[in-house]
């Protein structure tokens, strides 16, 4: 997959993305010689998002199965959060 140069994107617009996506499910957009962005068809994005959510659900279910959770009231949860250092929230 050849990346789309930012200048080509400026000149050709969406047609540059459409052309790149004809051969691949994702198209890299290169800015100043570095890959910076990815363009993809919305259906491919939705598929990847669903995979991400499925993985997050599986991780949460594994945490619950392993007993890695805290059951508490909203008030107790808020008090516990205020005691945490700012960078760990």
ABEGO torsion letter per residue (X at the ends): XBBBBAAAAAAAEAAAAAAAAAABABBBBBBGGBBABBBBBAAAAAAAAAAAAAAAAAAAAAAAAAGBBBBBBAAAAAAAAAABBAAAX
